[in-house]
Amino acid sequence: MKVDLKVAKTAHVREVFKNLSAQTLSEIEAADESLSSKKQFAHNKARKKEAYVSLTDGRVLTVFGFNDFGEYLSMWTFASDLYFESGLSAIRETRRFFKGLKFDKPVLSVTTSPHKDVGRWLELLGFEKTAENGVEQVFTYEPN
């Protein structure tokens, strides 16, 4: 499976939100946030060209990006069902894309998802679990 990664457009955001994975939906619910606020957030990031999309055969796997908090970046992701069905090839391509980005500070990803595969996915991308507090887990990707 060939995966393309590029800057996301608002059409990509619309598509991923039509096909959100159970993992992404549970993450949003666990954080007690509304789906509409998350969709608006992703639309705003795409309009500012601050979001990326992973695609296979023109279909959206994920829309993701980073928020800069000074000492670290925080990664956010909205994944479609197709992403988790696509297997290791999508993860390999995303990991390769990550290595091409030159981070000058750590990237954190905080998850409250009850799905174990979310943590496993982050570890396969090169993140390391650095903290856990009940249902909240923090994963860190160190700069290149």
Stockholm file with secondary structure:
# STOCKHOLM 1.0

chainA/1-144         MKVDLKVAKTAHVREVFKNLSAQTLSEIEAADESLSSKKQFAHNKARKKEAYVSLTDGRVLTVFGFNDFGEYLSMWTFASDLYFESGLSAIRETRRFFKGLKFDKPVLSVTTSPHKDVGRWLELLGFEKTAENGVEQVFTYEPN
#=GR chainA/1-144 SS CCCEEEECCHHHHHHHHHSBCHHHHHHHHHTTCCHHHHHHHHHHHHHTTCCEEEEETTEEEEEEEEEECSSCEEEEEEEBHHHHHSTHHHHHHHHHHHHHSCCSSCEEEEECCSCHHHHHHHHHHTCEEEEEETTEEEEEECCC
#=GC SS_cons         CCCEEEECCHHHHHHHHHSBCHHHHHHHHHTTCCHHHHHHHHHHHHHTTCCEEEEETTEEEEEEEEEECSSCEEEEEEEBHHHHHSTHHHHHHHHHHHHHSCCSSCEEEEECCSCHHHHHHHHHHTCEEEEEETTEEEEEECCC
//
